[in-house]
Amino acid sequence: MTRHINRRNVLKAAGAASMVALAGCNGNGNGNGNGDGVAQTPDSVMVVGFPQSGIQLFRDYYGEFADDYDVDIIVPDGLIDSDLPGDVDNDMDNVIGTEPAADGPGADFFADSYEDEYGEAPSVFTSHAYDAMAVSVLAAVAAGENDGEAIRDRMATVANPNGEEFGPAELPEAVETVAAGDSINYQGASSSVDFDENGDIVSAAYDIVDFQGGQLEVVDSLELEAGEIGDVTAEDPVGVDEFEAMVGVLMPETGDLGPLGGPIRDGALLAATQINDADLNVSVDTSVEDTQTDPTAAISSAESLVNAGYPAVVGPAGSDQNFPVSTEVYVPNSVVGISPASTAPGVTELDDDGYIFRTAPSDALQGPVMAEVVMDRLGHDNTATLYLNDEYGQALEASYVNGFEDLGGEVFQQVSFEPEQPSYSSQWAEVLDT
């Protein structure tokens, strides 16, 4: 058997509950770190980036370094892209990844609906975007007006416990119930969508995704408790006879995140489409703007939505855009922002007056999950990191490093890179200590 087949069998055999410790079973065969002063090559490398940069990152690795450096690579959600092996022209058999899972009660209905609507399977964060739109519309209907403050105070009214439960399959019925003046408990596609006092969800799940033969396969899932609901404002629905909810969508249709941004956008729009197709007295008005995966462009696009009167916006997706958009556009204008994909831990600590929410879990959880995958499942007690130099990359890299060291592992190299560069050979050389 090859090393990669062995690795995959270990992944399938190790259940999420057992997480059997294999650390110390280093098996990459590099032969470095022999105590004679020879530079050590890591057994594993954690790579954080986005698809467009990822293409060149992995082309450089497989073209210049893979034959001489036998390492396992772990990637997070930003590089879980089924098109990546084809774009790189390599099966990427030594790559494994983690991504927030679609683990809510309505996950199967959403997946079927997404494929029926768009002709392809949903991808990472699409279910989180669907839930973000669904909750935003329901909260607007509960408010009975397109006013950010009123919507903010009813997000928990429609999402948290203490109401009749509805999921994606019953979304039109949920809208009718809220319009009648009753509180509900929306149970989503991505999770149960219960918010804490910081606007974060209180439960999370991660899929472990293996790259093999040019295909991506989910080989395991982990469920985590992210926090507690705590003291959350939940105003009663006002009840409406007719209403048009206005919810903007701010996604990276172009730029480094473009390959992921389109499907995430479509996940959000699917919820609005289902409501509009149901022939209710409630409808949804949406407008889409492109962040271009750029903070400056994201601010301009967010301002366009706010100036057009949208009191709630699904997005941005990238944390590097979410921070400035939230602090410079949403909060000053009393607009609710709910991101389906901004995972930087710092979002939790934003001084946001309660206007900023997210349906994706914080990378404060994903970093330790990735560390456990490398140590307990791959069997490596040392690692290195190669990460995007922005809010998302820096925070996730730090979370991973802290998690790895807490498990007793050693981190050899920590190397950052800038997006969409023509070559990453020098960064690979540094992280592999060549």
C-alpha positions as CSV (number, residue, x, y, z in Angstrom):
1,M,0.0,0.0,0.0
2,T,1.1,3.5,-0.6
3,R,1.4,6.0,2.2
4,H,-1.7,7.9,1.2
5,I,-3.9,4.8,1.2
6,N,-2.6,4.0,4.7
7,R,-3.4,7.6,5.7
8,R,-6.9,7.3,4.4
9,N,-7.6,4.1,6.2
10,V,-6.5,5.7,9.5
11,L,-9.0,8.5,8.8
12,K,-11.9,6.2,8.2
13,A,-11.1,4.0,11.2
14,A,-10.7,6.9,13.7
15,G,-14.2,8.0,14.8
16,A,-15.0,11.5,15.9
17,A,-15.7,10.4,19.5
18,S,-12.5,8.4,19.9
19,M,-9.9,10.7,18.4
20,V,-7.3,7.9,19.1
21,A,-3.9,9.5,19.7
22,L,-1.4,8.5,17.2
23,A,1.1,11.3,17.9
24,G,4.7,10.1,17.9
25,C,4.0,7.7,15.0
26,N,5.9,9.9,12.5
27,G,5.9,8.2,9.2
28,N,6.8,10.5,6.5
29,G,10.2,9.1,5.9
30,N,12.1,12.3,5.4
31,G,14.7,11.3,7.9
32,N,15.4,14.8,9.1
33,G,15.8,16.0,12.6
34,N,18.4,13.3,13.5
35,G,20.1,15.3,16.2
36,D,23.2,16.0,14.1
37,G,22.3,19.7,13.4
38,V,20.7,18.9,10.1
39,A,17.7,21.2,9.3
40,Q,14.4,19.6,10.0
41,T,11.7,19.4,7.4
42,P,8.2,19.3,8.9
43,D,6.1,16.2,8.5
44,S,3.0,18.3,8.0
45,V,2.2,21.8,6.7
46,M,-1.0,23.8,7.4
47,V,-1.8,26.0,4.4
48,V,-4.4,28.8,4.7
49,G,-5.5,30.7,1.6
50,F,-8.2,31.2,-1.0
51,P,-8.8,29.4,-4.3
52,Q,-7.1,31.8,-6.7
53,S,-3.9,32.0,-4.7
54,G,-4.2,28.3,-3.9
55,I,-3.8,27.3,-7.6
56,Q,-0.4,28.9,-7.8
57,L,0.6,27.8,-4.3
58,F,0.0,24.1,-5.1
59,R,1.4,24.3,-8.6
60,D,4.6,25.6,-7.1
61,Y,4.6,22.8,-4.5
62,Y,4.0,19.9,-6.8
63,G,6.2,21.4,-9.6
64,E,9.3,22.1,-7.5
65,F,9.1,20.4,-4.1
66,A,6.8,17.4,-3.9
67,D,9.4,14.9,-5.3
68,D,11.9,15.8,-2.6
69,Y,9.7,16.6,0.4
70,D,7.2,14.1,1.5
71,V,4.8,16.1,3.7
72,D,1.1,15.9,4.5
73,I,-0.8,19.1,4.0
74,I,-3.9,20.3,5.8
75,V,-6.1,23.1,4.5
76,P,-9.1,24.9,6.0
77,D,-12.4,25.8,4.3
78,G,-10.9,28.5,2.1
79,L,-9.1,25.9,0.1
80,I,-11.8,23.2,0.1
81,D,-12.6,23.6,-3.6
82,S,-13.5,20.6,-5.8
83,D,-12.0,22.4,-8.8
84,L,-8.6,22.9,-7.2
85,P,-7.0,19.5,-8.2
86,G,-8.0,20.1,-11.8
87,D,-6.7,23.7,-11.8
88,V,-3.5,22.5,-10.2
89,D,-3.3,19.5,-12.5
90,N,-2.5,17.2,-9.6
91,D,-4.6,14.7,-7.7
92,M,-3.3,16.3,-4.4
93,D,-3.4,13.0,-2.6
94,N,-1.3,14.3,0.3
95,V,-3.9,17.0,1.1
96,I,-6.6,16.8,3.7
97,G,-8.9,19.6,5.0
98,T,-11.5,20.7,7.4
99,E,-14.6,22.8,6.7
100,P,-17.7,23.9,8.6
101,A,-20.3,21.3,7.9
102,A,-24.0,21.5,6.8
103,D,-25.2,19.7,10.0
104,G,-28.6,21.3,10.7
105,P,-31.9,19.5,10.8
106,G,-32.7,20.8,7.3
107,A,-29.3,19.9,5.7
108,D,-30.7,17.2,3.3
109,F,-33.7,19.3,2.1
110,F,-31.3,22.2,1.4
111,A,-28.9,20.0,-0.5
112,D,-31.6,18.6,-2.7
113,S,-33.1,22.0,-3.2
114,Y,-29.8,23.6,-4.1
115,E,-29.0,20.9,-6.7
116,D,-32.5,21.2,-8.2
117,E,-32.1,24.9,-8.5
118,Y,-28.5,25.2,-9.8
119,G,-27.7,21.8,-11.2
120,E,-24.8,21.1,-8.9
121,A,-24.2,20.0,-5.3
122,P,-23.8,22.7,-2.7
123,S,-20.3,23.6,-1.5
124,V,-18.8,25.0,1.6
125,F,-20.8,27.8,3.3
126,T,-23.7,27.6,0.9
127,S,-26.0,26.2,3.7
128,H,-24.7,28.9,6.1
129,A,-25.7,31.5,3.5
130,Y,-29.1,30.0,3.0
131,D,-29.7,30.2,6.8
132,A,-28.4,33.8,7.0
133,M,-31.0,34.9,4.3
134,A,-33.8,32.8,5.9
135,V,-33.2,34.3,9.4
136,S,-32.8,37.9,8.0
137,V,-36.1,37.7,6.1
138,L,-37.9,36.1,9.1
139,A,-36.6,38.8,11.4
140,A,-37.6,41.5,9.0
141,V,-41.1,40.1,8.8
142,A,-41.2,39.9,12.6
143,A,-40.2,43.6,12.7
144,G,-42.8,44.5,10.2
145,E,-40.6,47.2,8.8
146,N,-37.3,47.5,6.9
147,D,-35.5,49.0,9.9
148,G,-32.1,47.7,11.0
149,E,-32.7,48.2,14.7
150,A,-36.0,46.5,14.7
151,I,-34.6,43.6,12.7
152,R,-31.6,43.3,15.0
153,D,-33.9,42.9,18.0
154,R,-35.9,40.1,16.4
155,M,-33.1,37.9,15.1
156,A,-33.3,35.7,18.2
157,T,-37.1,35.9,18.1
158,V,-37.1,33.8,14.9
159,A,-33.9,31.7,15.5
160,N,-33.5,30.8,19.1
161,P,-35.7,28.4,21.2
162,N,-39.2,29.4,22.6
163,G,-41.3,29.1,19.5
164,E,-42.7,26.5,17.1
165,E,-39.9,24.8,15.1
166,F,-39.6,25.3,11.3
167,G,-36.8,24.2,9.0
168,P,-35.9,24.9,5.3
169,A,-38.6,22.6,4.1
170,E,-41.2,24.7,5.9
171,L,-39.7,28.1,5.2
172,P,-42.8,29.6,3.6
173,E,-44.9,28.3,6.5
174,A,-42.4,29.9,8.9
175,V,-42.9,33.2,7.2
176,E,-46.6,33.0,7.4
177,T,-46.4,32.1,11.1
178,V,-44.2,35.1,11.9
179,A,-46.4,37.4,9.8
180,A,-49.3,36.3,12.0
181,G,-47.5,37.6,15.0
182,D,-46.1,34.4,16.5
183,S,-42.5,33.6,17.5
184,I,-40.8,30.7,15.9
185,N,-37.6,28.7,16.3
186,Y,-35.9,28.3,12.9
187,Q,-33.9,25.2,12.6
188,G,-31.5,25.5,9.8
189,A,-29.5,23.7,7.1
190,S,-26.1,24.5,8.5
191,S,-27.0,24.2,12.2
192,S,-29.8,24.8,14.7
193,V,-28.9,28.6,14.2
194,D,-29.1,29.6,17.8
195,F,-27.3,32.9,18.5
196,D,-25.5,33.9,21.6
197,E,-25.2,37.5,22.9
198,N,-22.3,38.2,20.5
199,G,-24.2,37.1,17.4
200,D,-22.3,33.9,17.1
201,I,-23.9,30.5,16.8
202,V,-23.7,28.2,19.8
203,S,-23.1,24.9,18.0
204,A,-20.8,23.9,15.2
205,A,-19.8,20.9,13.1
206,Y,-16.8,20.3,10.9
207,D,-16.3,17.9,8.0
208,I,-12.9,16.3,7.5
209,V,-12.4,16.2,3.7
210,D,-9.8,14.0,2.0
211,F,-8.3,14.9,-1.4
212,Q,-7.8,11.6,-3.3
213,G,-7.5,10.9,-7.0
214,G,-8.5,14.4,-7.9
215,Q,-11.8,14.1,-5.9
216,L,-12.9,15.4,-2.5
217,E,-14.5,13.0,-0.1
218,V,-15.9,13.7,3.4
219,V,-14.4,11.0,5.6
220,D,-15.6,12.1,9.0
221,S,-17.5,14.8,10.9
222,L,-17.0,16.3,14.3
223,E,-19.7,18.1,16.3
224,L,-18.7,20.8,18.8
225,E,-20.5,22.9,21.3
226,A,-19.4,26.5,20.6
227,G,-21.1,28.3,23.5
228,E,-24.3,29.2,25.3
229,I,-27.2,31.5,24.3
230,G,-27.0,33.7,27.4
231,D,-29.0,36.9,27.7
232,V,-30.2,37.7,24.2
233,T,-32.8,40.4,23.2
234,A,-35.9,38.9,21.5
235,E,-38.8,41.3,20.8
236,D,-42.2,39.9,19.9
237,P,-43.3,39.9,16.2
238,V,-45.6,42.8,15.4
239,G,-47.8,40.9,12.9
240,V,-48.3,42.0,9.3
241,D,-50.8,41.5,6.5
242,E,-48.5,42.3,3.6
243,F,-44.8,43.0,3.6
244,E,-41.7,43.1,1.4
245,A,-38.5,42.3,3.2
246,M,-35.4,44.0,1.9
247,V,-32.2,41.9,2.3
248,G,-29.0,42.7,0.5
249,V,-26.3,40.2,-0.5
250,L,-22.6,41.1,-0.4
251,M,-20.4,38.4,-1.7
252,P,-17.0,37.9,-3.4
253,E,-18.1,37.2,-7.0
254,T,-14.6,38.0,-8.2
255,G,-11.1,38.1,-6.8
256,D,-9.3,35.5,-4.7
257,L,-12.5,34.2,-3.2
258,G,-14.5,34.4,-6.4
259,P,-14.7,30.6,-7.0
260,L,-16.3,30.1,-3.6
261,G,-18.3,33.4,-3.5
262,G,-20.6,32.6,-6.4
263,P,-22.1,29.4,-4.8
264,I,-22.3,31.1,-1.4
265,R,-24.3,33.9,-3.0
266,D,-26.6,31.4,-4.7
267,G,-27.2,29.7,-1.3
268,A,-28.5,32.9,0.1
269,L,-30.6,33.7,-3.0
270,L,-32.2,30.3,-2.8
271,A,-34.0,31.1,0.4
272,A,-35.4,34.3,-1.1
273,T,-36.5,32.4,-4.2
274,Q,-38.4,29.8,-2.2
275,I,-40.3,32.5,-0.3
276,N,-41.1,34.4,-3.5
277,D,-42.3,31.3,-5.3
278,A,-44.7,30.4,-2.5
279,D,-47.3,33.0,-3.4
280,L,-47.5,34.5,0.1
281,N,-48.5,38.0,1.2
282,V,-44.8,38.4,2.1
283,S,-42.1,38.8,-0.6
284,V,-38.3,39.4,-0.6
285,D,-36.5,42.1,-2.4
286,T,-32.8,41.3,-2.9
287,S,-29.8,43.0,-4.5
288,V,-26.3,41.6,-5.0
289,E,-23.1,43.5,-4.7
290,D,-19.5,42.2,-5.3
291,T,-16.8,42.6,-2.7
292,Q,-14.1,41.6,-5.2
293,T,-12.4,40.0,-2.2
294,D,-11.0,43.5,-1.4
295,P,-11.7,45.5,1.7
296,T,-12.0,48.9,-0.2
297,A,-14.3,47.5,-2.8
298,A,-16.3,45.8,-0.1
299,I,-16.9,49.0,1.7
300,S,-18.0,50.8,-1.5
301,S,-20.4,47.9,-2.4
302,A,-21.8,47.8,1.2
303,E,-22.5,51.5,1.0
304,S,-24.4,51.0,-2.3
305,L,-26.7,48.5,-0.5
306,V,-27.2,50.8,2.5
307,N,-27.9,53.8,0.3
308,A,-30.4,51.8,-1.6
309,G,-32.3,51.2,1.7
310,Y,-31.3,47.6,2.6
311,P,-31.5,47.3,6.4
312,A,-30.0,43.9,6.5
313,V,-27.2,42.3,4.4
314,V,-26.0,38.7,4.1
315,G,-22.2,39.1,3.9
316,P,-19.4,39.8,3.4
317,A,-17.9,36.3,3.2
318,G,-14.2,37.1,3.9
319,S,-13.1,38.3,7.3
320,D,-10.7,40.8,5.8
321,Q,-13.8,42.5,4.3
322,N,-16.2,41.9,7.1
323,F,-14.2,43.9,9.7
324,P,-14.1,47.2,7.8
325,V,-17.6,46.8,6.4
326,S,-19.1,46.1,9.8
327,T,-17.3,48.9,11.6
328,E,-17.4,51.6,8.8
329,V,-20.8,50.8,7.1
330,Y,-23.2,48.5,9.0
331,V,-22.9,49.7,12.6
332,P,-22.8,53.4,11.9
333,N,-25.9,53.1,9.7
334,S,-27.8,50.7,12.1
335,V,-27.7,47.9,9.5
336,V,-27.8,44.2,10.4
337,G,-24.8,42.3,8.9
338,I,-24.9,38.5,9.0
339,S,-21.9,36.7,7.4
340,P,-22.1,33.0,6.4
341,A,-18.4,32.6,6.0
342,S,-16.4,35.2,8.1
343,T,-14.8,32.9,10.6
344,A,-12.1,35.1,12.2
345,P,-12.3,34.9,16.0
346,G,-12.1,38.7,16.3
347,V,-15.7,39.1,14.9
348,T,-16.9,37.9,18.3
349,E,-15.2,40.9,20.0
350,L,-16.5,43.6,17.6
351,D,-17.9,46.7,19.2
352,D,-21.0,46.4,17.1
353,D,-24.0,47.4,19.3
354,G,-25.5,43.9,18.5
355,Y,-25.8,44.5,14.7
356,I,-23.3,41.8,13.5
357,F,-24.2,38.1,13.3
358,R,-22.7,35.1,11.6
359,T,-24.0,31.6,10.8
360,A,-20.4,30.2,10.4
361,P,-18.5,29.1,13.5
362,S,-15.4,30.9,14.7
363,D,-11.9,29.7,13.7
364,A,-11.2,29.6,17.4
365,L,-12.8,26.2,17.0
366,Q,-11.4,25.2,13.6
367,G,-7.7,25.7,14.5
368,P,-7.7,23.1,17.3
369,V,-9.8,20.7,15.1
370,M,-7.1,21.0,12.4
371,A,-4.4,20.4,15.0
372,E,-6.1,17.2,16.3
373,V,-6.5,16.0,12.7
374,V,-2.7,16.3,12.1
375,M,-1.6,14.9,15.4
376,D,-4.3,12.2,16.2
377,R,-5.3,11.1,12.7
378,L,-2.2,11.7,10.6
379,G,0.2,10.9,13.4
380,H,2.5,13.8,13.2
381,D,3.9,15.6,16.2
382,N,5.5,18.5,14.3
383,T,4.2,21.0,11.7
384,A,4.8,24.2,9.9
385,T,2.4,26.9,8.6
386,L,2.0,28.8,5.3
387,Y,-0.8,31.3,5.6
388,L,-2.5,34.2,3.9
389,N,-1.4,37.5,5.4
390,D,-4.8,39.0,6.3
391,E,-7.3,38.9,9.2
392,Y,-8.6,35.4,8.3
393,G,-5.2,33.8,7.7
394,Q,-3.4,35.3,10.7
395,A,-6.2,34.4,13.1
396,L,-6.7,30.8,11.9
397,E,-2.9,30.2,11.8
398,A,-2.6,31.4,15.4
399,S,-5.5,29.3,16.5
400,Y,-3.9,26.2,14.8
401,V,-0.5,26.9,16.3
402,N,-1.9,27.3,19.8
403,G,-4.0,24.2,19.4
404,F,-1.0,22.2,18.1
405,E,1.3,23.3,20.9
406,D,-1.4,22.7,23.5
407,L,-1.4,19.0,22.3
408,G,2.4,18.9,22.9
409,G,3.4,19.3,19.2
410,E,6.2,21.4,17.8
411,V,5.9,24.1,15.2
412,F,9.0,24.5,13.0
413,Q,8.2,27.3,10.6
414,Q,5.5,30.0,10.3
415,V,5.5,31.8,6.9
416,S,3.0,34.3,5.6
417,F,2.3,35.2,2.0
418,E,0.4,37.8,0.0
419,P,-2.6,36.9,-2.2
420,E,-2.4,36.3,-5.9
421,Q,1.3,36.4,-6.4
422,P,3.0,35.0,-9.6
423,S,5.1,32.5,-7.5
424,Y,5.2,31.1,-4.0
425,S,8.4,29.1,-4.5
426,S,10.4,31.2,-1.9
427,Q,7.7,30.7,0.7
428,W,7.6,27.0,0.1
429,A,11.4,26.9,0.4
430,E,11.3,28.7,3.7
431,V,8.5,26.6,5.2
432,L,10.2,23.4,4.2
433,D,13.5,24.7,5.4
434,T,15.3,23.9,2.2
